[in-house]
Amino acid sequence: MRRRILQSTLLVVMITALVLGGPLAFTTWKLVEDITRAELTSALERIVARVDDDQIVDQADRAAISLAVPVGGRLTIQVPGRPSEMLGADVGAEAVTETLPFGSGGSLTLAEPLSTMRAQQIQVTVIVLLLVLLSVGVGAFVATVTARRLAHPLSDVADRAARLGAGDFRPAPHRYGVPEVDRVSDVLDASASALAELVQRERALVGDVSHQLRSRLTALQLRLDELSTHPDPSARREALAALEQTERLTQVLDDLLEAARLARAAGAEPVDLRAGLRSVADEWRPTLRSAGRQLKLRVPDGLMARVTPARLREAVGALVENAMRHGAGPVTLSARARDDLLIIEVTDSGQGIPEELVPHVFDRGVSVNSSTGLGLALARALVEADGGRLELSRARPPLFTIFLPVARAEDVVGPPRPAGTPR
């Protein structure tokens, strides 16, 4: 995109330079010649003012007339019936000449070397061409700045759309001062919020439906167990057949839920937590710094988790944002290993979560202040989609803990990617 904008702008600048520069150089070349001839004519007019008739020619002050002759030029005085008289240096075979009549049939011819005029023409034309090149350079600079100003926001918007497709639903508050691009960013933010709510409702619906189906299937199995002890052989046989179908239905439900979980985690891959969490910290540090707070990162090397990078970035970012909005003091983002799990902790020094909200902190619509109450619920859904868990380990001061599966050795092929890196 940047290259196309730059090429098109430079093409316009080059065409303009050629269309204007060529005629301008030619016009300048002719202008120097006209000015030279005009100067010769003006000098002749000053000489004629002194030599105004044939009688004064012999009495004219040759020294005064010589002063009017240009340096390196030659003046030829021609009077009828008298030999031509020349003043000044020899101008050679190629010269610029101008003639002016005077008196009764007399004439004055003033000549100047052609090389003098050519040198001036070349000098002025070179200046004009340098100005044209300067204009091309300025145009190239403006094209580069314009291309960067347009291409960088578009690249950011494209990356934002890619992250949105990968499951990163956080809004991007940065705007670029380009109305059209800012409008696209606003639409992407609105779409991200709508998709976040849609995904959360979908996952909540799946969870509610699976819970209700399991409860009803369990109750049905209990009733069929009772019927299987009925003294009537026919009733007992039908009850056992129905019980077998119920068990199969339960297995089908489990398989469907497992397939849905695996489909959600299809993008999971080995991720270096140190690099991934550092990118999240770098993203949020300026915002916290502007609020007079710090973000501390404590992550050792060698922690490899099997997660979806965009989901991890979204979930951890939601926890950091929650600490920024509702907490106080420095925000600490740390990670460590424990048995076959990797643990990510986000904490701050704020007052924490009220006791009555602790059991519902991950419920949709539950918030301490006037926020939407979707951030923590969505963060838990994203972590669980990759087979992890998000828990509130401590209410005061708040401590949120993410438990992630460790990447298997056979999954690590080549260097690991940090979280949030585009594929």
Wavefront OBJ file of the C-alpha trace (Angstrom):
o trace
v 0.000 0.000 0.000
v 2.733 2.437 0.969
v 4.747 1.608 -2.149
v 1.740 2.173 -4.427
v 0.951 5.550 -2.881
v 4.608 6.539 -3.101
v 4.944 5.389 -6.712
v 1.761 7.127 -7.863
v 2.684 10.394 -6.148
v 6.240 10.316 -7.501
v 4.892 9.596 -10.986
v 2.684 12.686 -10.802
v 5.619 14.774 -9.526
v 7.913 13.514 -12.306
v 5.330 14.177 -15.020
v 4.754 17.663 -13.632
v 8.517 18.283 -13.532
v 8.922 17.161 -17.133
v 5.908 19.096 -18.398
v 6.934 22.286 -16.610
v 10.699 21.860 -16.355
v 11.387 21.386 -20.083
v 9.460 24.456 -21.279
v 10.767 26.473 -18.334
v 14.385 25.599 -19.204
v 13.793 26.481 -22.881
v 12.081 29.749 -21.926
v 14.937 30.627 -19.598
v 17.464 29.911 -22.359
v 15.661 32.276 -24.753
v 15.143 34.866 -22.008
v 18.889 35.150 -21.403
v 19.427 35.763 -25.133
v 16.711 38.433 -25.193
v 18.173 40.131 -22.139
v 21.663 40.093 -23.714
v 20.398 41.657 -26.929
v 18.374 44.211 -24.947
v 21.510 45.209 -23.037
v 23.440 45.647 -26.306
v 20.641 47.804 -27.717
v 20.571 49.912 -24.545
v 24.343 50.444 -24.783
v 23.967 51.490 -28.409
v 21.285 54.006 -27.481
v 23.619 55.583 -24.909
v 26.386 55.802 -27.522
v 24.044 57.320 -30.130
v 23.175 60.028 -27.599
v 26.837 61.109 -27.828
v 27.355 60.458 -31.529
v 24.309 62.158 -33.066
v 25.678 63.413 -36.384
v 28.605 62.962 -38.743
v 30.455 66.074 -37.602
v 30.552 65.042 -33.992
v 32.003 61.639 -34.800
v 35.471 63.029 -35.297
v 35.180 65.165 -32.180
v 33.561 62.546 -30.006
v 35.260 61.529 -26.875
v 36.567 58.108 -27.751
v 37.193 57.343 -24.066
v 33.586 58.136 -23.112
v 32.291 55.991 -25.948
v 34.586 53.137 -24.932
v 33.052 53.170 -21.456
v 29.677 52.299 -22.994
v 31.122 49.254 -24.758
v 30.613 46.014 -22.681
v 33.708 44.246 -21.401
v 34.967 41.963 -24.161
v 32.690 43.625 -26.741
v 33.464 45.572 -29.907
v 31.811 48.712 -31.301
v 31.882 49.332 -35.050
v 31.132 52.895 -36.252
v 30.165 53.192 -39.902
v 29.746 56.613 -41.515
v 29.044 56.998 -45.268
v 32.182 58.049 -47.143
v 34.531 57.142 -44.291
v 36.269 53.924 -43.304
v 34.727 51.879 -40.497
v 36.124 52.584 -37.049
v 36.283 49.895 -34.382
v 36.566 50.246 -30.606
v 37.057 47.345 -28.187
v 38.424 43.822 -28.346
v 38.080 41.224 -31.072
v 34.914 39.136 -30.471
v 35.779 36.303 -32.858
v 33.754 34.720 -35.600
v 30.749 33.826 -33.415
v 29.227 36.845 -31.795
v 25.929 38.362 -30.722
v 25.432 41.637 -32.576
v 22.967 44.489 -32.527
v 22.936 47.474 -34.976
v 21.416 50.912 -34.504
v 21.358 53.697 -37.203
v 22.324 57.276 -36.431
v 22.835 60.528 -38.256
v 22.562 60.561 -42.039
v 23.031 56.962 -43.044
v 25.474 56.044 -40.316
v 25.195 52.973 -38.106
v 26.623 51.616 -34.886
v 27.143 47.882 -34.466
v 27.828 46.446 -31.024
v 29.042 42.839 -30.799
v 29.681 40.523 -27.846
v 31.256 37.046 -27.837
v 28.658 34.293 -28.187
v 30.476 32.251 -25.534
v 29.669 34.879 -22.901
v 25.950 34.605 -23.591
v 26.120 30.797 -23.744
v 27.827 30.676 -20.342
v 25.045 32.786 -18.853
v 22.413 30.639 -20.544
v 23.955 27.425 -19.210
v 24.307 28.879 -15.726
v 20.710 30.058 -15.515
v 19.370 26.848 -17.105
v 21.308 24.741 -14.598
v 19.775 26.782 -11.784
v 16.324 26.177 -13.234
v 16.985 22.441 -13.527
v 18.297 22.365 -9.956
v 15.085 24.040 -8.823
v 13.106 21.410 -10.745
v 15.131 18.655 -9.064
v 14.576 20.352 -5.720
v 10.835 20.380 -6.372
v 11.022 16.675 -7.261
v 12.898 16.017 -4.015
v 10.342 17.985 -2.012
v 7.578 16.091 -3.804
v 9.285 12.783 -2.982
v 9.561 13.802 0.677
v 5.907 14.840 0.803
v 4.943 11.605 -0.977
v 6.918 9.548 1.540
v 5.352 11.322 4.512
v 1.874 11.053 2.989
v 2.348 7.387 2.132
v 3.513 6.660 5.670
v 0.679 8.692 7.179
v -1.879 6.763 5.137
v -0.275 3.316 5.016
v 0.612 3.028 8.717
v -2.983 3.560 9.936
v -4.266 1.160 7.279
v -1.726 -1.461 8.374
v -2.814 -0.994 11.980
v -6.466 -1.321 10.990
v -5.650 -4.478 8.999
v -3.815 -5.938 12.012
v -6.765 -4.978 14.201
v -9.133 -6.803 11.833
v -6.827 -9.853 11.852
v -6.768 -9.877 15.661
v -10.532 -9.502 15.681
v -10.829 -12.582 13.468
v -8.473 -14.449 15.804
v -10.636 -13.675 18.828
v -9.043 -10.479 20.191
v -12.127 -8.383 20.930
v -10.515 -5.544 22.861
v -11.199 -2.071 21.418
v -8.274 -0.021 20.098
v -8.532 3.536 21.518
v -5.822 4.969 19.247
v -6.980 7.193 16.380
v -4.939 8.578 13.487
v -6.464 11.912 12.506
v -7.647 10.541 9.140
v -11.480 10.679 9.220
v -12.034 7.692 6.922
v -9.549 5.455 8.761
v -10.858 6.582 12.151
v -14.360 5.704 10.974
v -13.174 2.182 10.107
v -11.561 1.905 13.556
v -14.828 2.977 15.196
v -16.728 0.346 13.222
v -14.172 -2.334 14.158
v -14.463 -1.392 17.836
v -18.245 -1.562 17.658
v -18.024 -4.933 15.886
v -15.547 -6.187 18.473
v -17.902 -5.278 21.316
v -20.836 -6.915 19.546
v -18.810 -10.069 18.794
v -17.557 -10.226 22.379
v -21.109 -10.161 23.687
v -22.219 -12.663 21.040
v -19.401 -15.097 21.834
v -20.045 -14.748 25.552
v -23.768 -15.372 25.098
v -23.078 -18.352 22.854
v -20.693 -19.960 25.336
v -23.035 -19.240 28.204
v -25.893 -20.765 26.212
v -23.852 -23.882 25.449
v -22.943 -24.200 29.106
v -26.531 -23.703 30.247
v -27.933 -26.127 27.666
v -25.363 -28.808 28.487
v -26.054 -28.423 32.203
v -29.804 -28.629 31.737
v -29.519 -31.638 29.415
v -27.235 -33.461 31.819
v -29.617 -32.788 34.689
v -32.613 -34.012 32.730
v -30.758 -37.067 31.419
v -29.638 -37.935 34.937
v -33.222 -37.679 36.204
v -34.400 -39.798 33.266
v -31.767 -42.450 33.989
v -32.913 -42.644 37.608
v -36.502 -43.215 36.519
v -35.448 -45.848 34.006
v -33.352 -47.575 36.670
v -36.462 -47.902 38.773
v -38.492 -49.212 35.833
v -35.792 -51.775 35.066
v -36.751 -53.553 38.338
v -40.438 -53.824 37.368
v -41.814 -57.391 37.748
v -43.283 -57.274 34.239
v -40.621 -58.718 31.865
v -41.875 -56.629 28.932
v -41.759 -53.384 30.910
v -38.353 -54.300 32.301
v -37.017 -55.029 28.802
v -38.272 -51.698 27.436
v -36.847 -49.854 30.438
v -33.396 -51.413 29.873
v -33.528 -50.504 26.172
v -34.516 -46.943 27.002
v -31.758 -46.774 29.623
v -29.226 -47.924 27.015
v -30.398 -45.190 24.605
v -30.148 -42.618 27.381
v -26.554 -43.616 28.083
v -25.779 -43.324 24.380
v -27.382 -39.885 24.298
v -25.253 -38.861 27.261
v -22.140 -40.070 25.441
v -23.179 -38.191 22.286
v -23.619 -35.009 24.347
v -20.174 -35.468 25.872
v -18.658 -36.036 22.422
v -20.328 -32.930 20.994
v -19.116 -30.769 23.864
v -15.599 -32.179 23.535
v -15.634 -31.567 19.767
v -16.764 -27.995 20.346
v -13.978 -27.490 22.887
v -11.388 -28.933 20.514
v -12.690 -26.747 17.674
v -12.359 -23.653 19.838
v -8.807 -24.676 20.728
v -7.839 -25.486 17.144
v -5.523 -22.488 17.057
v -3.652 -23.486 20.202
v 0.107 -23.772 19.729
v 3.307 -23.563 21.769
v 3.799 -19.999 23.001
v 6.742 -18.519 24.882
v 5.062 -16.849 27.860
v 7.945 -14.465 28.521
v 7.794 -12.967 25.032
v 3.998 -13.043 24.921
v 3.455 -11.398 28.293
v 6.162 -8.833 27.555
v 4.183 -7.700 24.492
v 1.063 -7.311 26.667
v 3.074 -5.358 29.251
v 4.536 -3.089 26.562
v 1.034 -2.404 25.291
v -0.356 -1.348 28.667
v 2.663 0.393 30.240
v 2.078 3.781 28.528
v -1.548 3.861 29.678
v -0.613 2.993 33.259
v 2.289 5.451 33.196
v -0.042 8.253 32.136
v -2.142 7.420 35.210
v 0.943 7.589 37.451
v 1.184 3.813 37.914
v 3.623 1.064 36.986
v 3.417 -2.392 35.473
v 5.909 -4.929 36.805
v 6.688 -8.031 34.731
v 8.124 -11.138 36.405
v 8.332 -14.034 33.983
v 11.260 -16.499 33.859
v 12.582 -17.950 30.635
v 11.568 -21.325 29.269
v 7.831 -21.311 30.056
v 6.059 -22.848 27.059
v 2.246 -22.957 27.133
v -0.106 -24.515 24.604
v -2.631 -21.733 23.968
v -4.137 -19.634 21.230
v -1.937 -16.494 21.152
v -4.758 -14.036 20.478
v -6.914 -15.499 23.254
v -4.077 -15.340 25.767
v -3.358 -11.743 24.803
v -7.049 -10.860 25.105
v -7.506 -12.599 28.466
v -4.370 -11.183 30.118
v -5.108 -7.755 28.627
v -8.603 -7.865 30.136
v -7.129 -8.639 33.578
v -4.580 -5.820 33.307
v -7.302 -3.433 32.157
v -9.467 -4.499 35.087
v -6.585 -3.787 37.493
v -6.040 -0.411 35.861
v -9.708 0.609 36.068
v -10.608 -0.705 39.510
v -7.277 -1.145 41.314
v -4.516 1.034 42.672
v -0.745 1.031 42.916
v 1.538 -0.957 40.625
v 0.123 -3.819 38.564
v 2.185 -7.000 38.748
v 2.108 -9.545 35.922
v 3.980 -12.740 36.753
v 4.206 -16.355 35.606
v 5.595 -19.590 37.029
v 5.436 -23.331 36.541
v 3.798 -25.838 38.869
v 3.714 -29.543 38.090
v 2.155 -29.859 34.617
v 0.559 -26.408 34.667
v 1.727 -22.879 33.980
v 0.361 -20.178 36.254
v -0.101 -16.525 35.268
v -0.980 -14.079 38.054
v -2.244 -10.504 37.803
v -2.479 -8.456 40.988
v -2.479 -4.859 42.216
v -2.630 -2.991 45.536
v -6.219 -1.826 45.359
v -9.042 -2.369 47.853
v -10.109 -5.491 46.020
v -13.514 -6.939 45.321
v -16.445 -6.517 47.759
v -17.328 -9.694 49.574
v -20.825 -9.885 48.113
v -19.455 -9.791 44.545
v -16.759 -12.431 44.951
v -19.001 -15.402 43.941
v -20.282 -13.484 40.896
v -17.159 -11.659 39.708
v -17.044 -13.706 36.484
v -20.777 -13.432 35.784
v -21.910 -11.350 32.860
v -23.033 -7.830 33.733
v -21.467 -7.873 37.201
v -19.200 -4.855 37.799
v -17.941 -2.847 40.747
v -18.282 0.463 38.899
v -20.090 1.505 35.743
v -18.253 -0.780 33.284
v -20.004 -3.318 31.080
v -19.122 -6.331 33.218
v -18.079 -8.362 30.176
v -14.292 -8.241 30.512
v -13.746 -10.867 33.214
v -16.506 -13.124 31.890
v -14.993 -13.038 28.416
v -11.480 -13.548 29.798
v -12.591 -16.712 31.594
v -14.371 -17.975 28.461
v -11.255 -17.411 26.356
v -8.982 -19.178 28.834
v -11.374 -22.105 29.149
v -11.594 -22.379 25.357
v -7.912 -23.377 25.348
v -8.359 -25.884 28.159
v -7.221 -23.541 30.941
v -8.860 -22.003 34.002
v -9.208 -18.476 35.323
v -9.845 -18.081 39.032
v -10.008 -15.309 41.616
v -7.384 -16.571 44.065
v -7.603 -13.621 46.455
v -10.210 -10.891 46.816
v -8.227 -8.298 48.828
v -5.899 -7.234 47.348
v -7.187 -8.869 44.176
v -5.223 -11.732 42.646
v -6.416 -13.341 39.425
v -4.769 -16.606 38.390
v -4.729 -18.262 34.968
v -3.890 -21.979 34.811
v -2.650 -23.097 31.377
v -1.578 -26.473 29.984
v 2.128 -26.950 29.337
v 3.120 -27.372 25.687
v 4.165 -30.923 24.903
v 7.674 -31.556 23.618
v 6.409 -32.948 20.298
v 4.404 -29.737 19.714
v 7.461 -27.504 19.778
v 8.751 -27.463 16.190
v 11.234 -24.692 15.510
v 11.412 -21.508 17.578
v 8.273 -20.718 19.602
v 6.111 -17.755 18.710
v 5.282 -15.041 21.220
v 1.642 -14.502 22.008
v -0.139 -12.201 19.642
v 2.285 -12.694 16.735
v 0.435 -12.964 13.399
v 0.751 -16.285 11.603
l 1 2 3 4 5 6 7 8 9 10 11 12 13 14 15 16 17 18 19 20 21 22 23 24 25 26 27 28 29 30 31 32 33 34 35 36 37 38 39 40 41 42 43 44 45 46 47 48 49 50 51 52 53 54 55 56 57 58 59 60 61 62 63 64 65 66 67 68 69 70 71 72 73 74 75 76 77 78 79 80 81 82 83 84 85 86 87 88 89 90 91 92 93 94 95 96 97 98 99 100 101 102 103 104 105 106 107 108 109 110 111 112 113 114 115 116 117 118 119 120 121 122 123 124 125 126 127 128 129 130 131 132 133 134 135 136 137 138 139 140 141 142 143 144 145 146 147 148 149 150 151 152 153 154 155 156 157 158 159 160 161 162 163 164 165 166 167 168 169 170 171 172 173 174 175 176 177 178 179 180 181 182 183 184 185 186 187 188 189 190 191 192 193 194 195 196 197 198 199 200 201 202 203 204 205 206 207 208 209 210 211 212 213 214 215 216 217 218 219 220 221 222 223 224 225 226 227 228 229 230 231 232 233 234 235 236 237 238 239 240 241 242 243 244 245 246 247 248 249 250 251 252 253 254 255 256 257 258 259 260 261 262 263 264 265 266 267 268 269 270 271 272 273 274 275 276 277 278 279 280 281 282 283 284 285 286 287 288 289 290 291 292 293 294 295 296 297 298 299 300 301 302 303 304 305 306 307 308 309 310 311 312 313 314 315 316 317 318 319 320 321 322 323 324 325 326 327 328 329 330 331 332 333 334 335 336 337 338 339 340 341 342 343 344 345 346 347 348 349 350 351 352 353 354 355 356 357 358 359 360 361 362 363 364 365 366 367 368 369 370 371 372 373 374 375 376 377 378 379 380 381 382 383 384 385 386 387 388 389 390 391 392 393 394 395 396 397 398 399 400 401 402 403 404 405 406 407 408 409 410 411 412 413 414 415 416 417 418 419 420 421 422 423
